[in-house]
Amino acid sequence: MAFRELVVVDDPGAEAGRRLDAAIRDAIAGRGTAAIGLSGGSAPAEMLPSLGADLDWSAVDIVQVDERVAPDGHPDRNLGPILEHLPDAARSRVRPMPVTAADDLDAAAEAYAAALPERFDALQLGIGADGHTASLVPGDPVLDVRDRDVALTTEPYQGRRRMTLTYPALARAGLVIWLVTGGDKAMALRQLLADDPRIPASGVATPRQVVVADPAAASSPRNGA
Protein backbone atom coordinates (compact mmCIF):
# COMPACT_ATOMS: atom_id res chain seq x y z
CA MET A 1 0.00 0.00 0.00
CA ALA A 2 1.44 3.36 -1.05
CA PHE A 3 1.59 6.17 1.50
CA ARG A 4 0.59 9.57 0.22
CA GLU A 5 1.08 12.69 2.31
CA LEU A 6 -1.85 15.10 2.03
CA VAL A 7 -1.25 18.85 2.09
CA VAL A 8 -4.34 21.07 1.93
CA VAL A 9 -3.75 24.72 1.06
CA ASP A 10 -5.71 27.56 -0.50
CA ASP A 11 -3.24 27.88 -3.38
CA PRO A 12 -2.21 24.31 -4.23
CA GLY A 13 -0.68 25.30 -7.55
CA ALA A 14 1.84 27.58 -5.87
CA GLU A 15 2.62 24.95 -3.22
CA ALA A 16 3.12 22.23 -5.85
CA GLY A 17 5.35 24.58 -7.82
CA ARG A 18 7.50 25.28 -4.78
CA ARG A 19 7.90 21.56 -4.12
CA LEU A 20 8.84 20.90 -7.73
CA ASP A 21 11.32 23.77 -7.60
CA ALA A 22 12.92 22.28 -4.47
CA ALA A 23 13.19 18.83 -6.07
CA ILE A 24 14.92 20.29 -9.13
CA ARG A 25 17.37 22.26 -7.02
CA ASP A 26 18.18 19.28 -4.81
CA ALA A 27 18.89 17.11 -7.85
CA ILE A 28 21.12 19.71 -9.49
CA ALA A 29 23.00 20.24 -6.23
CA GLY A 30 23.47 16.51 -5.79
CA ARG A 31 24.56 15.38 -9.24
CA GLY A 32 24.48 18.37 -11.56
CA THR A 33 21.32 17.50 -13.49
CA ALA A 34 17.60 16.98 -12.92
CA ALA A 35 14.85 15.10 -14.76
CA ILE A 36 11.15 15.86 -14.33
CA GLY A 37 7.85 14.91 -15.94
CA LEU A 38 4.86 17.20 -16.40
CA SER A 39 1.19 16.43 -16.98
CA GLY A 40 -1.31 18.57 -18.82
CA GLY A 41 -4.71 19.90 -17.87
CA SER A 42 -4.84 23.04 -15.73
CA ALA A 43 -1.70 22.13 -13.76
CA PRO A 44 0.85 24.07 -15.88
CA ALA A 45 -0.99 27.36 -15.41
CA GLU A 46 -1.44 26.73 -11.69
CA MET A 47 2.00 25.40 -10.86
CA LEU A 48 4.74 26.42 -13.29
CA PRO A 49 4.66 30.20 -12.58
CA SER A 50 5.91 29.37 -9.05
CA LEU A 51 9.18 27.92 -10.30
CA GLY A 52 12.15 30.12 -9.51
CA ALA A 53 13.44 32.32 -12.31
CA ASP A 54 17.03 31.53 -11.32
CA LEU A 55 16.84 27.76 -11.91
CA ASP A 56 19.59 26.40 -14.15
CA TRP A 57 17.31 25.06 -16.87
CA SER A 58 20.25 23.96 -18.98
CA ALA A 59 20.69 21.13 -16.44
CA VAL A 60 17.04 20.00 -16.51
CA ASP A 61 15.39 17.44 -18.78
CA ILE A 62 11.60 17.78 -19.03
CA VAL A 63 9.42 15.01 -20.43
CA GLN A 64 5.70 14.77 -20.91
CA VAL A 65 3.81 12.37 -18.71
CA ASP A 66 1.11 11.98 -21.35
CA GLU A 67 -0.23 13.54 -24.51
CA ARG A 68 -3.30 13.41 -26.73
CA VAL A 69 -2.86 12.17 -30.28
CA ALA A 70 -3.59 15.43 -32.09
CA PRO A 71 -1.80 17.70 -34.59
CA ASP A 72 0.90 20.14 -33.53
CA GLY A 73 -0.61 23.31 -32.10
CA HIS A 74 -4.04 21.76 -31.56
CA PRO A 75 -5.79 23.02 -28.40
CA ASP A 76 -6.31 19.42 -27.27
CA ARG A 77 -2.56 18.97 -26.86
CA ASN A 78 -1.02 19.04 -23.38
CA LEU A 79 2.17 20.50 -24.78
CA GLY A 80 0.77 23.96 -25.45
CA PRO A 81 0.03 24.94 -21.83
CA ILE A 82 3.34 23.46 -20.66
CA LEU A 83 5.32 25.58 -23.10
CA GLU A 84 3.17 28.64 -22.43
CA HIS A 85 3.77 28.63 -18.69
CA LEU A 86 7.40 27.52 -18.52
CA PRO A 87 10.09 30.21 -18.44
CA ASP A 88 11.68 30.98 -21.80
CA ALA A 89 14.92 29.24 -20.82
CA ALA A 90 13.07 26.02 -20.01
CA ARG A 91 11.09 25.55 -23.21
CA SER A 92 13.96 24.09 -25.20
CA ARG A 93 14.42 21.46 -22.47
CA VAL A 94 10.99 19.89 -23.08
CA ARG A 95 10.87 16.59 -24.97
CA PRO A 96 7.47 16.51 -26.68
CA MET A 97 5.78 13.15 -26.98
CA PRO A 98 5.80 12.14 -30.68
CA VAL A 99 2.05 11.88 -31.15
CA THR A 100 2.11 13.23 -34.71
CA ALA A 101 3.92 10.12 -36.01
CA ALA A 102 0.70 8.80 -37.48
CA ASP A 103 2.50 6.23 -39.63
CA ASP A 104 3.63 4.22 -36.57
CA LEU A 105 2.66 5.52 -33.15
CA ASP A 106 3.83 2.36 -31.42
CA ALA A 107 7.33 2.77 -32.84
CA ALA A 108 7.29 6.43 -31.83
CA ALA A 109 6.32 5.48 -28.28
CA GLU A 110 9.15 2.95 -28.17
CA ALA A 111 11.64 5.58 -29.33
CA TYR A 112 10.41 8.05 -26.71
CA ALA A 113 10.79 5.40 -24.02
CA ALA A 114 14.34 4.63 -25.12
CA ALA A 115 15.32 8.26 -24.55
CA LEU A 116 13.78 8.59 -21.08
CA PRO A 117 16.08 9.24 -18.13
CA GLU A 118 16.88 6.28 -15.90
CA ARG A 119 14.93 7.92 -13.10
CA PHE A 120 12.87 11.02 -12.52
CA ASP A 121 13.62 13.39 -9.70
CA ALA A 122 9.98 14.48 -9.68
CA LEU A 123 6.79 13.83 -11.59
CA GLN A 124 3.71 16.03 -11.46
CA LEU A 125 0.46 14.11 -11.75
CA GLY A 126 -3.20 15.00 -11.58
CA ILE A 127 -6.28 12.89 -11.06
CA GLY A 128 -9.55 12.89 -12.94
CA ALA A 129 -12.98 12.60 -11.39
CA ASP A 130 -13.02 9.02 -12.72
CA GLY A 131 -9.74 8.23 -10.98
CA HIS A 132 -7.46 8.30 -14.02
CA THR A 133 -3.97 9.74 -13.88
CA ALA A 134 -1.58 10.49 -16.73
CA SER A 135 -3.51 8.72 -19.52
CA LEU A 136 -3.93 5.55 -17.51
CA VAL A 137 -7.67 5.49 -17.94
CA PRO A 138 -10.32 3.16 -16.53
CA GLY A 139 -10.94 -0.01 -18.50
CA ASP A 140 -8.20 0.43 -21.10
CA PRO A 141 -5.59 -2.32 -21.66
CA VAL A 142 -2.88 0.32 -21.15
CA LEU A 143 -3.36 -0.30 -17.42
CA ASP A 144 -1.86 -3.77 -17.81
CA VAL A 145 1.31 -2.72 -19.65
CA ARG A 146 4.35 -3.73 -17.62
CA ASP A 147 6.96 -4.36 -20.33
CA ARG A 148 7.11 -0.81 -21.75
CA ASP A 149 7.69 2.63 -20.25
CA VAL A 150 5.52 4.40 -22.84
CA ALA A 151 2.33 3.04 -24.36
CA LEU A 152 -0.83 4.08 -26.19
CA THR A 153 -4.41 3.75 -25.12
CA THR A 154 -6.29 1.24 -27.22
CA GLU A 155 -9.51 3.23 -27.44
CA PRO A 156 -10.10 6.98 -27.63
CA TYR A 157 -10.62 8.58 -24.23
CA GLN A 158 -12.65 11.78 -24.22
CA GLY A 159 -12.34 11.82 -28.00
CA ARG A 160 -8.62 11.15 -28.39
CA ARG A 161 -6.20 8.25 -28.17
CA ARG A 162 -3.40 9.00 -25.74
CA MET A 163 0.32 8.31 -25.34
CA THR A 164 1.35 7.90 -21.72
CA LEU A 165 4.04 6.87 -19.31
CA THR A 166 3.12 3.51 -17.83
CA TYR A 167 3.16 2.34 -14.23
CA PRO A 168 6.78 1.03 -14.40
CA ALA A 169 8.03 4.42 -15.60
CA LEU A 170 6.05 6.32 -12.97
CA ALA A 171 7.44 4.06 -10.26
CA ARG A 172 10.98 5.24 -11.04
CA ALA A 173 10.39 8.73 -9.70
CA GLY A 174 12.04 10.03 -6.58
CA LEU A 175 8.93 12.08 -5.86
CA VAL A 176 5.41 12.28 -7.22
CA ILE A 177 3.61 15.58 -6.69
CA TRP A 178 -0.15 15.22 -7.11
CA LEU A 179 -1.98 18.48 -7.81
CA VAL A 180 -5.69 18.06 -7.14
CA THR A 181 -8.23 20.89 -7.23
CA GLY A 182 -12.01 21.19 -7.29
CA GLY A 183 -14.91 19.53 -5.56
CA ASP A 184 -15.49 17.21 -8.53
CA LYS A 185 -12.23 15.45 -7.55
CA ALA A 186 -13.23 14.88 -3.91
CA MET A 187 -14.36 11.28 -4.32
CA ALA A 188 -11.38 10.32 -6.49
CA LEU A 189 -8.99 11.94 -4.03
CA ARG A 190 -10.56 10.05 -1.15
CA GLN A 191 -10.08 6.81 -3.10
CA LEU A 192 -6.48 7.69 -3.92
CA LEU A 193 -5.64 8.34 -0.28
CA ALA A 194 -7.26 5.03 0.64
CA ASP A 195 -5.20 3.28 -2.07
CA ASP A 196 -8.44 2.02 -3.59
CA PRO A 197 -7.46 -0.42 -6.38
CA ARG A 198 -10.61 0.39 -8.34
CA ILE A 199 -9.12 3.62 -9.67
CA PRO A 200 -6.04 3.77 -11.95
CA ALA A 201 -4.35 6.50 -9.89
CA SER A 202 -3.88 4.11 -6.98
CA GLY A 203 -1.61 1.97 -9.14
CA VAL A 204 1.17 4.56 -8.97
CA ALA A 205 3.66 2.82 -6.67
CA THR A 206 6.31 5.51 -6.30
CA PRO A 207 7.54 5.32 -2.69
CA ARG A 208 7.49 9.08 -2.02
CA GLN A 209 4.26 10.86 -2.90
CA VAL A 210 2.68 14.11 -1.77
CA VAL A 211 -0.86 15.19 -2.63
CA VAL A 212 -1.34 18.95 -2.75
CA ALA A 213 -5.05 19.77 -2.76
CA ASP A 214 -7.38 22.68 -2.26
CA PRO A 215 -10.10 22.57 0.42
CA ALA A 216 -12.78 21.72 -2.14
CA ALA A 217 -10.97 18.61 -3.36
CA ALA A 218 -10.09 17.59 0.19
CA SER A 219 -13.70 17.84 1.38
CA SER A 220 -15.81 14.72 1.86
CA PRO A 221 -17.89 13.77 -1.18
CA ARG A 222 -21.47 14.92 -0.94
CA ASN A 223 -22.84 11.43 -1.16
CA GLY A 224 -20.76 10.41 1.85
CA ALA A 225 -19.45 7.33 0.05
Secondary structure as UniProt FT lines:
FT   STRAND          4..8
FT   HELIX           12..31
FT   STRAND          34..38
FT   TURN            41..42
FT   HELIX           43..47
FT   HELIX           48..50
FT   TURN            53..54
FT   HELIX           57..59
FT   STRAND          60..64
FT   STRAND          66..68
FT   TURN            72..73
FT   TURN            75..76
FT   HELIX           79..85
FT   HELIX           88..91
FT   TURN            92..93
FT   STRAND          94..95
FT   TURN            99..100
FT   TURN            102..103
FT   HELIX           105..114
FT   STRAND          122..125
FT   TURN            129..130
FT   TURN            134..135
FT   TURN            138..139
FT   HELIX           141..144
FT   STRAND          150..152
FT   TURN            158..159
FT   STRAND          162..165
FT   HELIX           167..170
FT   TURN            171..172
FT   STRAND          176..180
FT   HELIX           183..185
FT   HELIX           186..193
FT   TURN            194..195
FT   TURN            197..198
FT   HELIX           200..203
FT   STRAND          209..213
FT   HELIX           215..218
FT   TURN            222..223
//
